[in-house]
Amino acid sequence: MKEARIEKVRKWMASAGLDAFIVTEPENRYYLSGFSAEDPIPSEISGFLLITETELAILTDARYGEQAEGEAPDFDVLLYGNEGACETVARVLAESGAKRCAFEDHHLSVETFRAISDALKEMGKSVEFVPARRCVEGMRAVKDEEEIELIRESLQLTESVMEEVLHLLGKGLSERDIAWFTERRMRETGAEALAFPPIVASGPRSALPHASPTHRIPGLGEPVVIDIGARKNRYCSDMTRTFFLGQIPRKWIERYKIVREAQMAAQEAIKPGIMTDQVDRIARKIIEDAGYGDLFGHGLGHGVGLAVHELPRLRKSSSTMLEPNMIVTVEPGIYFKGEGGIRLENMVRVTEGGFEILNRKSLFILED
């Protein structure tokens, strides 16, 4: 499997006239090599993949050497030693004879890029650096069967925890209590991590799409937006539901129905060949026709895989053709400042003939 991915990268390199490719994004490193180390902080890179026409190498330090050898047997593992990381990358790149090298311009910091470039200059070597333009991310957008099953498992775990959370509401717990319960239960039931920090927002705070949990306790008749996701076996899931305590006020019932209608229409439009911005427009038009267009301020959805947000993007400004085995979220929402908001999110796989909703548990408060 990894061999086929490397072959795709090398074909892309040949078509672009590239001699080498430096890969630094952790998800891309793992996708191509199996080396699973994560970057401790944004300014610290756990390892560089160097791919040329004939060579595969992981450049890392002594902390990760044994791990890289075990996880990526097809790659030569080169330790920095007394050199700095950037100096080692420059030296190995120079020794490869590369003249044009792609790099992940969306990920590599300016500081690190400059350090590699300066080290090459000190060696008297000239290498032209070319932005990779998310080459690997484009490959990752289409999942293979193993990836699809891993994503299903991750989502099933998230759904089970969401169901537990639903039964906690109304017991006097704060947003932070619920968020902490979510994190603990995800880890207890098999997740190695959360896909992202839980969003638990009640009452007026639910009008903040990415609200951080507080000590606020949800009250009767107000919306509670819960957006959670697990990472299991390195693959992510993402799911949002909006709940209410007690009787739901009529105005919120109508608003909820509009969001659900928009979600269902967009899901049913998903198929190979449709453009992502077209799917976004389908949901957005329903919300606009209801008079709430200005209150839907984010994109309809995004790809999910090794990262919780990846290609493709379902939004007005991104036009990508959907292909079989892409997995995306469909998550319309409307938000009323000072009152609260509603967001509903499913994960959907593009099939050969249409779509498959991956969620097994509905957990919608108003059934269709």
C-alpha positions as a Markdown table, in Angstrom:
| # | Residue | x | y | z |
|---|---|---|---|---|
| 1 | Met | 0.0 | 0.0 | 0.0 |
| 2 | Lys | 2.8 | 2.5 | 1.0 |
| 3 | Glu | 4.7 | 1.4 | -2.2 |
| 4 | Ala | 1.7 | 2.4 | -4.4 |
| 5 | Arg | 1.5 | 5.8 | -2.7 |
| 6 | Ile | 5.2 | 6.4 | -3.2 |
| 7 | Glu | 4.9 | 5.4 | -6.8 |
| 8 | Lys | 2.1 | 8.0 | -7.2 |
| 9 | Val | 4.4 | 10.7 | -5.7 |
| 10 | Arg | 7.2 | 9.8 | -8.0 |
| 11 | Lys | 5.0 | 10.0 | -11.0 |
| 12 | Trp | 3.9 | 13.4 | -9.9 |
| 13 | Met | 7.5 | 14.4 | -9.4 |
| 14 | Ala | 8.5 | 13.2 | -12.9 |
| 15 | Ser | 5.6 | 15.1 | -14.5 |
| 16 | Ala | 6.6 | 18.3 | -12.7 |
| 17 | Gly | 10.3 | 17.9 | -13.4 |
| 18 | Leu | 11.3 | 17.4 | -9.8 |
| 19 | Asp | 14.3 | 15.5 | -8.5 |
| 20 | Ala | 13.3 | 15.4 | -4.8 |
| 21 | Phe | 10.5 | 16.0 | -2.4 |
| 22 | Ile | 10.8 | 17.0 | 1.3 |
| 23 | Val | 7.7 | 16.0 | 3.3 |
| 24 | Thr | 7.2 | 17.5 | 6.8 |
| 25 | Glu | 3.5 | 17.4 | 7.6 |
| 26 | Pro | 3.1 | 14.6 | 10.2 |
| 27 | Glu | 0.0 | 13.1 | 8.6 |
| 28 | Asn | 1.7 | 13.0 | 5.2 |
| 29 | Arg | 4.9 | 11.5 | 6.7 |
| 30 | Tyr | 2.7 | 8.7 | 8.1 |
| 31 | Tyr | 0.6 | 8.2 | 5.0 |
| 32 | Leu | 3.7 | 7.7 | 2.8 |
| 33 | Ser | 6.1 | 5.9 | 5.2 |
| 34 | Gly | 4.3 | 4.6 | 8.3 |
| 35 | Phe | 6.4 | 6.7 | 10.6 |
| 36 | Ser | 3.9 | 7.9 | 13.2 |
| 37 | Ala | 5.9 | 10.4 | 15.3 |
| 38 | Glu | 4.0 | 13.7 | 15.8 |
| 39 | Asp | 5.6 | 17.1 | 16.0 |
| 40 | Pro | 5.7 | 18.1 | 19.7 |
| 41 | Ile | 5.2 | 21.8 | 18.8 |
| 42 | Pro | 4.8 | 23.7 | 15.5 |
| 43 | Ser | 8.4 | 24.8 | 15.5 |
| 44 | Glu | 9.8 | 21.3 | 16.1 |
| 45 | Ile | 9.8 | 18.8 | 13.3 |
| 46 | Ser | 10.1 | 15.1 | 14.3 |
| 47 | Gly | 11.4 | 14.1 | 11.0 |
| 48 | Phe | 11.8 | 14.9 | 7.3 |
| 49 | Leu | 11.0 | 12.5 | 4.5 |
| 50 | Leu | 13.2 | 12.8 | 1.5 |
| 51 | Ile | 11.9 | 11.2 | -1.7 |
| 52 | Thr | 14.0 | 11.1 | -4.8 |
| 53 | Glu | 13.7 | 8.9 | -8.0 |
| 54 | Thr | 15.8 | 6.2 | -6.4 |
| 55 | Glu | 16.0 | 7.0 | -2.6 |
| 56 | Leu | 13.7 | 7.0 | 0.4 |
| 57 | Ala | 15.0 | 8.5 | 3.6 |
| 58 | Ile | 13.8 | 9.6 | 7.0 |
| 59 | Leu | 16.0 | 12.3 | 8.6 |
| 60 | Thr | 15.4 | 12.5 | 12.3 |
| 61 | Asp | 17.1 | 12.6 | 15.7 |
| 62 | Ala | 18.0 | 9.9 | 18.2 |
| 63 | Arg | 14.7 | 10.2 | 20.0 |
| 64 | Tyr | 12.9 | 8.7 | 17.0 |
| 65 | Gly | 15.5 | 6.6 | 15.2 |
| 66 | Glu | 14.5 | 3.2 | 16.5 |
| 67 | Gln | 10.8 | 4.0 | 16.0 |
| 68 | Ala | 11.4 | 5.1 | 12.4 |
| 69 | Glu | 13.4 | 2.0 | 11.6 |
| 70 | Gly | 10.6 | -0.2 | 13.0 |
| 71 | Glu | 7.7 | 1.7 | 11.4 |
| 72 | Ala | 9.2 | 2.5 | 8.0 |
| 73 | Pro | 11.4 | -0.4 | 6.9 |
| 74 | Asp | 11.5 | 0.8 | 3.3 |
| 75 | Phe | 13.2 | 4.0 | 4.3 |
| 76 | Asp | 16.8 | 4.6 | 5.2 |
| 77 | Val | 16.9 | 6.3 | 8.6 |
| 78 | Leu | 19.5 | 9.0 | 9.0 |
| 79 | Leu | 20.1 | 10.7 | 12.3 |
| 80 | Tyr | 21.1 | 14.3 | 12.6 |
| 81 | Gly | 24.1 | 13.5 | 14.9 |
| 82 | Asn | 26.2 | 16.6 | 15.6 |
| 83 | Glu | 24.6 | 18.5 | 12.8 |
| 84 | Gly | 21.5 | 20.5 | 13.2 |
| 85 | Ala | 18.3 | 19.2 | 11.5 |
| 86 | Cys | 18.3 | 21.7 | 8.7 |
| 87 | Glu | 22.1 | 21.2 | 8.0 |
| 88 | Thr | 21.5 | 17.5 | 7.7 |
| 89 | Val | 18.6 | 18.0 | 5.3 |
| 90 | Ala | 20.7 | 20.3 | 3.2 |
| 91 | Arg | 23.7 | 17.9 | 3.2 |
| 92 | Val | 21.6 | 14.9 | 2.2 |
| 93 | Leu | 19.7 | 16.9 | -0.4 |
| 94 | Ala | 23.0 | 18.1 | -1.9 |
| 95 | Glu | 24.5 | 14.6 | -1.9 |
| 96 | Ser | 21.4 | 13.4 | -3.9 |
| 97 | Gly | 22.3 | 15.8 | -6.7 |
| 98 | Ala | 18.8 | 17.2 | -6.8 |
| 99 | Lys | 18.3 | 20.4 | -8.7 |
| 100 | Arg | 14.6 | 21.0 | -8.2 |
| 101 | Cys | 13.0 | 20.0 | -4.9 |
| 102 | Ala | 9.4 | 20.2 | -3.8 |
| 103 | Phe | 8.5 | 21.2 | -0.3 |
| 104 | Glu | 5.2 | 21.5 | 1.7 |
| 105 | Asp | 4.8 | 25.2 | 1.5 |
| 106 | His | 1.6 | 25.1 | 3.6 |
| 107 | His | 3.5 | 23.4 | 6.5 |
| 108 | Leu | 7.2 | 24.2 | 6.5 |
| 109 | Ser | 7.9 | 27.3 | 8.5 |
| 110 | Val | 9.7 | 30.3 | 6.9 |
| 111 | Glu | 12.5 | 29.9 | 9.5 |
| 112 | Thr | 13.2 | 26.3 | 8.7 |
| 113 | Phe | 13.0 | 26.9 | 5.0 |
| 114 | Arg | 15.5 | 29.7 | 5.3 |
| 115 | Ala | 17.8 | 27.6 | 7.4 |
| 116 | Ile | 17.9 | 24.8 | 4.8 |
| 117 | Ser | 18.5 | 27.3 | 2.0 |
| 118 | Asp | 21.3 | 29.0 | 3.9 |
| 119 | Ala | 23.0 | 25.7 | 4.7 |
| 120 | Leu | 22.9 | 24.8 | 1.0 |
| 121 | Lys | 24.4 | 28.2 | 0.1 |
| 122 | Glu | 27.2 | 27.6 | 2.5 |
| 123 | Met | 28.0 | 24.3 | 0.8 |
| 124 | Gly | 28.0 | 26.1 | -2.6 |
| 125 | Lys | 25.0 | 24.2 | -3.8 |
| 126 | Ser | 22.1 | 25.5 | -5.7 |
| 127 | Val | 18.7 | 23.9 | -5.4 |
| 128 | Glu | 15.4 | 25.3 | -6.7 |
| 129 | Phe | 12.6 | 24.9 | -4.2 |
| 130 | Val | 9.1 | 24.4 | -5.7 |
| 131 | Pro | 5.8 | 24.5 | -3.7 |
| 132 | Ala | 4.2 | 21.0 | -3.5 |
| 133 | Arg | 0.7 | 22.5 | -3.7 |
| 134 | Arg | -0.8 | 19.9 | -1.4 |
| 135 | Cys | 0.2 | 16.9 | -3.6 |
| 136 | Val | -0.1 | 14.3 | -0.8 |
| 137 | Glu | -3.3 | 15.9 | 0.6 |
| 138 | Gly | -4.9 | 15.4 | -2.8 |
| 139 | Met | -4.0 | 11.7 | -2.7 |
| 140 | Arg | -5.3 | 11.4 | 0.9 |
| 141 | Ala | -8.7 | 12.8 | -0.1 |
| 142 | Val | -9.7 | 9.5 | -1.8 |
| 143 | Lys | -9.6 | 6.7 | 0.9 |
| 144 | Asp | -8.9 | 3.0 | 0.3 |
| 145 | Glu | -11.0 | 0.3 | 1.9 |
| 146 | Glu | -8.8 | -0.1 | 4.9 |
| 147 | Glu | -9.0 | 3.6 | 5.6 |
| 148 | Ile | -12.8 | 3.6 | 5.2 |
| 149 | Glu | -13.1 | 0.8 | 7.8 |
| 150 | Leu | -10.8 | 2.6 | 10.3 |
| 151 | Ile | -12.9 | 5.8 | 9.9 |
| 152 | Arg | -16.1 | 3.8 | 10.5 |
| 153 | Glu | -14.6 | 2.4 | 13.7 |
| 154 | Ser | -13.6 | 5.9 | 14.8 |
| 155 | Leu | -17.1 | 7.3 | 14.1 |
| 156 | Gln | -18.8 | 4.4 | 15.9 |
| 157 | Leu | -16.8 | 5.2 | 19.0 |
| 158 | Thr | -17.7 | 8.8 | 18.8 |
| 159 | Glu | -21.4 | 8.0 | 18.4 |
| 160 | Ser | -21.4 | 5.7 | 21.4 |
| 161 | Val | -19.9 | 8.5 | 23.5 |
| 162 | Met | -22.3 | 11.0 | 22.1 |
| 163 | Glu | -25.2 | 8.8 | 23.2 |
| 164 | Glu | -23.8 | 8.6 | 26.7 |
| 165 | Val | -23.5 | 12.4 | 26.7 |
| 166 | Leu | -27.1 | 12.8 | 25.7 |
| 167 | His | -28.1 | 10.9 | 28.9 |
| 168 | Leu | -26.0 | 13.2 | 31.0 |
| 169 | Leu | -27.8 | 16.3 | 30.0 |
| 170 | Gly | -30.1 | 17.7 | 32.7 |
| 171 | Lys | -28.1 | 16.4 | 35.6 |
| 172 | Gly | -26.6 | 19.7 | 36.6 |
| 173 | Leu | -23.3 | 19.2 | 34.7 |
| 174 | Ser | -21.5 | 22.2 | 33.2 |
| 175 | Glu | -20.2 | 22.5 | 29.7 |
| 176 | Arg | -16.7 | 21.7 | 31.0 |
| 177 | Asp | -18.0 | 18.7 | 32.9 |
| 178 | Ile | -19.5 | 17.3 | 29.8 |
| 179 | Ala | -16.4 | 18.1 | 27.7 |
| 180 | Trp | -14.2 | 16.3 | 30.3 |
| 181 | Phe | -16.6 | 13.3 | 30.4 |
| 182 | Thr | -16.4 | 13.1 | 26.6 |
| 183 | Glu | -12.6 | 13.1 | 26.6 |
| 184 | Arg | -12.3 | 10.5 | 29.3 |
| 185 | Arg | -14.9 | 8.2 | 27.8 |
| 186 | Met | -13.3 | 8.4 | 24.3 |
| 187 | Arg | -10.0 | 7.3 | 25.7 |
| 188 | Glu | -11.5 | 4.6 | 27.9 |
| 189 | Thr | -13.4 | 3.1 | 24.9 |
| 190 | Gly | -10.4 | 2.9 | 22.6 |
| 191 | Ala | -9.4 | 6.3 | 21.2 |
| 192 | Glu | -5.7 | 7.2 | 21.4 |
| 193 | Ala | -6.7 | 10.8 | 21.3 |
| 194 | Leu | -9.4 | 13.3 | 20.5 |
| 195 | Ala | -9.7 | 14.5 | 16.9 |
| 196 | Phe | -10.1 | 18.0 | 18.4 |
| 197 | Pro | -11.0 | 19.6 | 21.7 |
| 198 | Pro | -14.7 | 19.0 | 22.4 |
| 199 | Ile | -17.1 | 21.8 | 21.7 |
| 200 | Val | -19.9 | 22.0 | 24.2 |
| 201 | Ala | -21.9 | 25.3 | 24.1 |
| 202 | Ser | -25.2 | 26.0 | 25.7 |
| 203 | Gly | -27.8 | 28.8 | 25.5 |
| 204 | Pro | -26.4 | 32.0 | 23.9 |
| 205 | Arg | -22.9 | 30.5 | 23.8 |
| 206 | Ser | -24.2 | 28.0 | 21.2 |
| 207 | Ala | -24.2 | 30.9 | 18.7 |
| 208 | Leu | -20.4 | 30.6 | 18.7 |
| 209 | Pro | -19.6 | 27.8 | 16.2 |
| 210 | His | -16.2 | 27.0 | 17.9 |
| 211 | Ala | -17.0 | 27.9 | 21.5 |
| 212 | Ser | -14.7 | 26.6 | 24.3 |
| 213 | Pro | -16.6 | 24.9 | 27.2 |
| 214 | Thr | -17.1 | 27.0 | 30.3 |
| 215 | His | -18.6 | 26.4 | 33.8 |
| 216 | Arg | -22.0 | 27.4 | 32.4 |
| 217 | Ile | -24.8 | 24.8 | 33.1 |
| 218 | Pro | -27.3 | 24.3 | 30.3 |
| 219 | Gly | -30.8 | 25.5 | 31.1 |
| 220 | Leu | -34.3 | 24.4 | 30.2 |
| 221 | Gly | -35.5 | 25.1 | 26.7 |
| 222 | Glu | -32.2 | 26.3 | 25.3 |
| 223 | Pro | -30.0 | 24.7 | 22.6 |
| 224 | Val | -26.9 | 22.7 | 23.6 |
| 225 | Val | -24.5 | 22.2 | 20.6 |
| 226 | Ile | -22.1 | 19.3 | 21.1 |
| 227 | Asp | -19.3 | 18.8 | 18.5 |
| 228 | Ile | -17.0 | 15.9 | 19.2 |
| 229 | Gly | -14.6 | 13.5 | 17.4 |
| 230 | Ala | -12.3 | 10.7 | 18.2 |
| 231 | Arg | -9.0 | 9.6 | 16.7 |
| 232 | Lys | -8.7 | 5.8 | 16.7 |
| 233 | Asn | -6.0 | 3.9 | 14.9 |
| 234 | Arg | -4.8 | 7.4 | 13.7 |
| 235 | Tyr | -8.1 | 8.1 | 11.8 |
| 236 | Cys | -10.5 | 10.8 | 12.9 |
| 237 | Ser | -14.2 | 11.2 | 13.2 |
| 238 | Asp | -16.4 | 14.3 | 13.5 |
| 239 | Met | -20.0 | 14.6 | 14.6 |
| 240 | Thr | -22.3 | 17.4 | 15.9 |
| 241 | Arg | -25.7 | 17.3 | 17.4 |
| 242 | Thr | -27.9 | 20.0 | 19.0 |
| 243 | Phe | -29.9 | 19.0 | 22.0 |
| 244 | Phe | -32.5 | 20.7 | 24.2 |
| 245 | Leu | -33.4 | 20.2 | 27.9 |
| 246 | Gly | -37.1 | 19.9 | 28.5 |
| 247 | Gln | -39.7 | 21.1 | 26.1 |
| 248 | Ile | -38.3 | 22.7 | 22.9 |
| 249 | Pro | -39.6 | 26.2 | 22.2 |
| 250 | Arg | -41.6 | 26.5 | 18.9 |
| 251 | Lys | -39.1 | 28.9 | 17.3 |
| 252 | Trp | -36.3 | 26.4 | 17.9 |
| 253 | Ile | -38.3 | 23.6 | 16.4 |
| 254 | Glu | -38.7 | 25.6 | 13.2 |
| 255 | Arg | -35.1 | 26.5 | 13.1 |
| 256 | Tyr | -34.0 | 23.0 | 13.8 |
| 257 | Lys | -36.2 | 21.7 | 10.9 |
| 258 | Ile | -34.6 | 24.2 | 8.5 |
| 259 | Val | -31.0 | 23.0 | 9.4 |
| 260 | Arg | -32.0 | 19.4 | 9.1 |
| 261 | Glu | -33.7 | 20.0 | 5.7 |
| 262 | Ala | -30.5 | 21.7 | 4.5 |
| 263 | Gln | -28.4 | 18.8 | 5.7 |
| 264 | Met | -30.5 | 16.2 | 4.1 |
| 265 | Ala | -30.7 | 18.0 | 0.8 |
| 266 | Ala | -27.0 | 18.4 | 0.6 |
| 267 | Gln | -26.4 | 14.7 | 1.6 |
| 268 | Glu | -28.7 | 13.5 | -1.1 |
| 269 | Ala | -26.9 | 15.6 | -3.7 |
| 270 | Ile | -23.6 | 14.0 | -3.1 |
| 271 | Lys | -22.3 | 11.8 | -5.9 |
| 272 | Pro | -19.3 | 11.4 | -8.1 |
| 273 | Gly | -18.8 | 14.3 | -10.5 |
| 274 | Ile | -20.7 | 17.0 | -8.5 |
| 275 | Met | -18.6 | 20.0 | -7.4 |
| 276 | Thr | -18.1 | 20.8 | -3.8 |
| 277 | Asp | -19.3 | 24.3 | -4.1 |
| 278 | Gln | -22.5 | 23.1 | -5.7 |
| 279 | Val | -23.2 | 20.9 | -2.7 |
| 280 | Asp | -22.6 | 23.8 | -0.4 |
| 281 | Arg | -25.1 | 26.0 | -2.5 |
| 282 | Ile | -27.8 | 23.4 | -2.2 |
| 283 | Ala | -27.8 | 23.6 | 1.6 |
| 284 | Arg | -27.2 | 27.3 | 1.7 |
| 285 | Lys | -30.2 | 28.1 | -0.6 |
| 286 | Ile | -32.6 | 26.3 | 1.8 |
| 287 | Ile | -31.3 | 28.4 | 4.7 |
| 288 | Glu | -31.3 | 31.6 | 2.6 |
| 289 | Asp | -34.9 | 30.9 | 1.5 |
| 290 | Ala | -35.9 | 30.6 | 5.1 |
| 291 | Gly | -34.5 | 34.1 | 5.7 |
| 292 | Tyr | -31.4 | 33.0 | 7.6 |
| 293 | Gly | -28.7 | 33.2 | 4.9 |
| 294 | Asp | -26.6 | 35.7 | 6.8 |
| 295 | Leu | -26.6 | 33.4 | 9.9 |
| 296 | Phe | -24.8 | 30.5 | 8.1 |
| 297 | Gly | -21.3 | 31.9 | 8.1 |
| 298 | His | -19.1 | 28.8 | 7.6 |
| 299 | Gly | -18.6 | 26.2 | 4.9 |
| 300 | Leu | -20.9 | 23.2 | 4.7 |
| 301 | Gly | -18.2 | 20.6 | 5.4 |
| 302 | His | -14.7 | 19.2 | 4.9 |
| 303 | Gly | -12.8 | 16.0 | 4.3 |
| 304 | Val | -11.9 | 13.7 | 7.3 |
| 305 | Gly | -9.2 | 11.2 | 7.5 |
| 306 | Leu | -5.8 | 11.2 | 9.2 |
| 307 | Ala | -6.6 | 14.8 | 10.0 |
| 308 | Val | -10.0 | 16.0 | 11.1 |
| 309 | His | -10.0 | 18.8 | 8.5 |
| 310 | Glu | -8.6 | 17.8 | 5.2 |
| 311 | Leu | -9.4 | 17.9 | 1.5 |
| 312 | Pro | -11.9 | 18.3 | -0.1 |
| 313 | Arg | -13.6 | 21.4 | 1.3 |
| 314 | Leu | -17.4 | 21.9 | 0.8 |
| 315 | Arg | -17.7 | 25.6 | 0.7 |
| 316 | Lys | -18.5 | 28.6 | -1.6 |
| 317 | Ser | -14.9 | 29.3 | -2.4 |
| 318 | Ser | -13.7 | 25.8 | -3.1 |
| 319 | Ser | -14.7 | 23.9 | -6.3 |
| 320 | Thr | -13.5 | 20.3 | -6.3 |
| 321 | Met | -15.1 | 17.4 | -8.1 |
| 322 | Leu | -16.2 | 14.7 | -5.7 |
| 323 | Glu | -14.8 | 11.2 | -6.4 |
| 324 | Pro | -15.8 | 7.8 | -5.1 |
| 325 | Asn | -14.4 | 7.0 | -1.6 |
| 326 | Met | -14.0 | 10.6 | -0.6 |
| 327 | Ile | -15.3 | 11.1 | 3.0 |
| 328 | Val | -16.8 | 14.5 | 3.9 |
| 329 | Thr | -18.8 | 16.1 | 6.7 |
| 330 | Val | -22.1 | 17.8 | 6.0 |
| 331 | Glu | -22.7 | 20.3 | 8.8 |
| 332 | Pro | -25.0 | 23.3 | 8.1 |
| 333 | Gly | -25.7 | 25.6 | 11.0 |
| 334 | Ile | -27.5 | 28.9 | 11.8 |
| 335 | Tyr | -26.5 | 31.1 | 14.7 |
| 336 | Phe | -28.5 | 33.8 | 16.5 |
| 337 | Lys | -26.3 | 36.2 | 18.4 |
| 338 | Gly | -27.5 | 36.5 | 22.0 |
| 339 | Glu | -29.9 | 33.5 | 21.6 |
| 340 | Gly | -28.0 | 30.4 | 20.5 |
| 341 | Gly | -27.4 | 28.3 | 17.5 |
| 342 | Ile | -28.1 | 24.9 | 15.8 |
| 343 | Arg | -25.6 | 22.8 | 13.9 |
| 344 | Leu | -26.0 | 19.2 | 12.7 |
| 345 | Glu | -23.2 | 17.1 | 11.3 |
| 346 | Asn | -22.9 | 13.8 | 9.7 |
| 347 | Met | -20.1 | 12.0 | 7.9 |
| 348 | Val | -20.8 | 10.9 | 4.3 |
| 349 | Arg | -18.9 | 8.7 | 1.9 |
| 350 | Val | -19.1 | 9.3 | -1.8 |
| 351 | Thr | -20.0 | 5.9 | -3.5 |
| 352 | Glu | -19.8 | 4.9 | -7.1 |
| 353 | Gly | -23.5 | 5.6 | -7.5 |
| 354 | Gly | -24.2 | 8.3 | -4.9 |
| 355 | Phe | -23.6 | 8.6 | -1.1 |
| 356 | Glu | -23.5 | 6.6 | 2.1 |
| 357 | Ile | -24.1 | 8.2 | 5.5 |
| 358 | Leu | -21.5 | 6.6 | 7.8 |
| 359 | Asn | -23.4 | 7.5 | 11.0 |
| 360 | Arg | -25.2 | 4.6 | 12.4 |
| 361 | Lys | -26.9 | 6.4 | 15.3 |
| 362 | Ser | -29.1 | 9.3 | 14.3 |
| 363 | Leu | -29.5 | 11.0 | 17.8 |
| 364 | Phe | -31.6 | 13.7 | 16.1 |
| 365 | Ile | -34.1 | 15.3 | 18.5 |
| 366 | Leu | -36.7 | 15.6 | 15.7 |
| 367 | Glu | -37.0 | 12.5 | 13.7 |
| 368 | Asp | -37.6 | 12.8 | 9.9 |
